[in-house]
């Protein structure tokens, strides 16, 4: 699942259009930062408050001073402006290194980077997705679990495992065998009428669409649980779907050669989520 289309149309660094970042930026040197991928429609940014909330929580955990919220909102609004849908990638790094080495001196000033890409919102995948089981296992580190930090080398290696364009995504476990996610998606299982998604207290990214789907599921009165899951749970699932901030909910029709039905819980959630995806608005409480 790749959503960036070629080169960015425009790029801003600290609020000004710029073609590059400084060589000493700690985001470049160490992956010392966070990012958000935002869906922009002509009506505005989808789930903007949730994205900024996750960014703020990540900055707090990494002890990166959070840029002022009104500055981020204004810069995002400016970058999102237009009559065509777009994808914005917002990156916040700790800033330029003030000394060589890993140590933080406390004199760094965060760098804000915004990239705007053209985007055609995907049509619902009526036939569902073909998905594989990946070999790579994500490393467990509770201090980084849930964060959308800049170090995505595991996802790069995971995506290198297959080249068949008919395969849309790959599911991966952690080093201890816990189900985590896809390379760029969160995963949900339906079993015995219950909607299940893996706990992400050891590794993985707590996706915005994962949060939205959880809220929608609770609002519908579904039996929704976040819990430890393994591959045995995947094989026993009656329905499987994947979520992503850009694609919403996409049903899995085939997993590692096993056919899966287009189930009623997935269809119910897709229908409930559709109005939230068509226009820029916040998620239900």
C-alpha positions in Angstrom: 0.0 0.0 0.0 1.8 3.1 -1.2 0.1 6.4 -1.2 2.7 9.1 -2.1 2.5 9.8 -5.8 6.0 10.8 -7.1 7.6 13.9 -5.8 5.8 16.3 -3.5 4.1 19.2 -5.2 5.3 21.6 -2.5 7.5 21.5 0.6 7.9 23.8 3.6 10.4 23.9 6.4 9.5 25.9 9.5 6.7 27.6 7.6 8.7 28.6 4.6 8.9 26.9 1.2 12.2 25.1 1.0 13.7 22.2 -1.1 15.7 20.6 1.7 16.5 20.3 5.4 19.8 21.0 7.1 22.4 18.3 7.1 22.7 18.5 10.8 19.1 17.8 11.5 18.7 15.0 14.0 15.7 13.6 12.1 18.0 13.0 9.2 20.9 11.7 11.3 19.1 9.6 13.8 15.4 9.4 12.9 14.9 11.6 16.0 11.4 12.7 15.4 7.8 11.9 14.5 5.4 12.2 11.6 1.8 12.3 10.6 0.2 11.5 7.3 -3.0 13.6 6.8 -5.7 13.2 4.2 -6.7 16.6 2.8 -10.0 17.1 1.0 -11.3 20.4 -0.5 -13.4 20.8 2.7 -10.2 20.5 4.9 -8.1 18.0 6.8 -9.6 14.8 7.9 -9.4 14.0 11.7 -6.9 16.9 12.2 -7.4 17.1 15.9 -6.6 13.4 16.4 -3.4 13.7 14.3 -2.3 16.7 16.3 -3.2 15.0 19.6 -1.1 11.9 18.7 1.8 14.2 17.6 1.6 16.0 20.9 1.6 12.7 22.9 4.6 11.5 20.9 6.6 14.7 21.4 6.0 14.4 25.1 7.2 10.8 25.3 10.3 11.6 23.2 10.8 14.9 25.1 10.8 17.0 21.9 9.4 20.5 22.6 6.0 20.6 20.8 5.6 23.4 18.3 2.8 25.7 19.3 -0.5 24.2 18.3 -1.8 27.3 16.5 1.4 27.4 14.4 0.9 23.8 13.3 -2.8 24.4 12.6 -2.1 27.5 10.5 0.7 25.8 8.5 -1.4 22.7 7.9 -4.3 24.8 6.8 -2.1 26.7 4.4 -0.5 23.6 2.9 -3.9 21.8 2.6 -5.6 24.7 0.7 -6.8 23.7 -2.7 -9.6 22.3 -4.8 -8.0 18.9 -5.2 -7.5 16.2 -2.6 -3.9 15.9 -1.3 -1.8 14.0 1.2 0.2 16.0 3.7 3.2 14.5 5.5 3.9 16.5 8.6 7.3 15.8 10.2 8.6 17.2 13.5 12.2 16.5 14.4 14.2 17.5 17.4 16.0 20.0 15.2 19.6 20.5 14.2 22.3 18.9 16.3 24.2 21.4 18.3 27.0 18.8 19.0 28.2 15.6 17.5 26.8 12.4 19.0 23.6 11.0 20.3 23.3 13.1 23.4 20.7 15.9 23.5 22.1 19.2 24.7 18.8 20.9 25.3 19.7 23.7 22.9 18.0 22.1 19.9 15.0 23.8 18.3 12.4 21.5 16.7 12.2 21.5 12.9 8.7 21.4 11.2 8.5 19.9 7.7 5.4 19.7 5.6 5.2 17.9 2.3 2.2 18.0 0.0 1.5 15.2 -2.4 -1.2 14.8 -5.1 -3.8 12.2 -4.1 -6.7 10.4 -5.7 -8.7 9.0 -2.8 -9.1 5.2 -3.4 -12.4 3.8 -4.3 -13.7 1.1 -2.0 -12.1 -2.2 -2.8 -15.2 -4.2 -3.6 -13.4 -7.4 -4.1 -11.3 -7.0 -1.0 -7.5 -7.3 -0.6 -5.0 -10.1 -1.1 -2.7 -10.2 1.9 0.3 -12.3 2.8 1.9 -13.3 6.1 5.3 -11.6 6.5 8.5 -13.3 7.7 10.0 -10.2 9.4 9.2 -9.8 13.1 9.0 -6.3 14.6 11.3 -5.7 17.5 9.6 -5.0 20.9 10.3 -1.8 22.7 7.6 -0.5 25.0 9.2 3.0 25.1 8.5 3.4 21.4 5.3 1.3 21.2 2.4 3.1 19.5 4.5 6.1 18.3 4.8 7.0 14.6 8.5 7.8 14.9 10.7 8.4 12.0 12.6 5.1 12.1 10.7 3.0 9.6 13.5 0.6 8.7 11.5 -2.5 9.8 8.7 -1.4 7.5 11.1 -0.9 4.6 12.5 -4.4 5.1 9.0 -5.8 5.4 7.9 -4.2 2.2 10.9 -5.6 0.4 9.6 -9.2 1.1 7.2 -9.2 -1.9 7.0 -7.7 -5.3 3.7 -9.2 -6.6 1.4 -6.2 -7.3 -1.6 -8.4 -6.7 -0.6 -8.5 -3.0 -1.8 -5.4 -1.2 -0.3 -5.8 2.3 1.7 -8.1 4.6 0.8 -8.9 8.2 3.6 -9.1 10.8 4.1 -10.4 14.4 6.5 -9.2 17.0 9.7 -11.0 18.1 7.7 -12.8 20.8 5.0 -13.9 18.3 2.3 -11.3 19.1 0.2 -10.1 16.1 1.1 -6.4 15.5 -0.1 -5.0 12.2 0.6 -4.7 8.5 3.5 -2.8 7.0 1.4 0.4 6.8 -1.9 -0.6 8.3 -3.6 -1.7 11.5 -5.4 -5.0 11.5 -8.9 -6.0 12.9 -10.3 -9.5 13.3 -13.9 -10.6 13.7 -14.5 -13.8 15.6 -17.7 -15.1 17.2 -19.3 -11.7 16.7 -16.5 -9.8 18.6 -14.3 -7.2 16.9 -10.6 -7.6 18.0 -7.5 -5.6 17.3 -4.0 -6.2 18.8 -2.7 -4.4 21.8 0.2 -2.2 20.8 2.0 -2.0 24.2 5.2 -3.7 22.9 5.5 -2.3 19.4 3.6 -1.0 16.4 1.9 2.2 15.4 -1.4 3.3 17.0 -3.1 4.5 13.9 -5.6 7.3 13.7 -8.0 5.2 11.6 -7.7 2.4 14.2 -8.8 4.9 16.9 -11.7 6.2 14.7 -12.9 2.6 14.0 -12.8 1.8 17.7 -15.0 4.8 18.4 -17.4 4.0 15.6 -17.6 0.3 16.8 -18.5 1.4 20.3 -21.1 3.8 19.0 -22.7 0.9 17.1 -22.7 -1.2 20.3 -20.3 -3.8 18.9 -18.3 -6.1 21.2 -15.0 -4.3 20.6 -11.8 -5.5 22.3 -8.1 -4.5 22.2 -6.3 -7.5 23.3 -3.2 -9.7 22.8 -3.5 -11.7 19.6 -1.4 -14.3 17.8 -1.4 -16.0 14.4 -3.8 -18.7 15.7 -6.3 -15.9 16.1 -5.7 -14.7 12.6 -6.3 -18.2 11.2 -9.5 -18.6 13.3 -11.0 -15.2 12.2 -14.2 -15.1 10.3 -13.5 -11.6 8.9 -10.3 -9.6 8.7 -10.0 -5.9 7.6 -7.2 -3.4 7.6 -7.3 0.3 8.4 -5.1 3.3 7.3 -5.6 7.0 7.6 -5.9 7.4 3.8 -7.8 4.2 2.8 -10.2 3.8 5.7 -11.4 0.2 6.1 -10.4 -2.4 3.5 -11.6 -6.0 3.8 -9.2 -8.9 3.3 -10.6 -11.4 0.9 -7.6 -13.7 0.8 -4.9 -14.2 3.5 -1.9 -16.4 2.6 -4.1 -18.3 0.1 -7.1 -18.7 2.4 -10.3 -17.2 1.1 -12.3 -15.0 3.5 -15.9 -13.8 3.1 -17.0 -10.2 2.9 -18.5 -10.3 6.3 -21.4 -8.3 7.9 -19.3 -6.6 10.6 -16.8 -5.2 8.1 -19.7 -4.0 5.9 -21.5 -2.4 8.8 -18.4 -0.5 9.9 -17.6 0.6 6.3 -21.1 2.0 5.9 -20.9 3.9 9.3 -17.4 5.3 8.5 -18.2 6.4 4.9 -19.7 9.8 5.9 -16.7 10.6 8.0 -14.3 9.9 5.1 -16.2 11.9 2.5 -15.8 15.3 4.2 -13.2 16.7 6.5 -14.5 16.3 10.0 -13.5 15.0 13.4 -14.2 11.5 14.7 -17.2 10.7 17.0 -16.4 11.0 20.7 
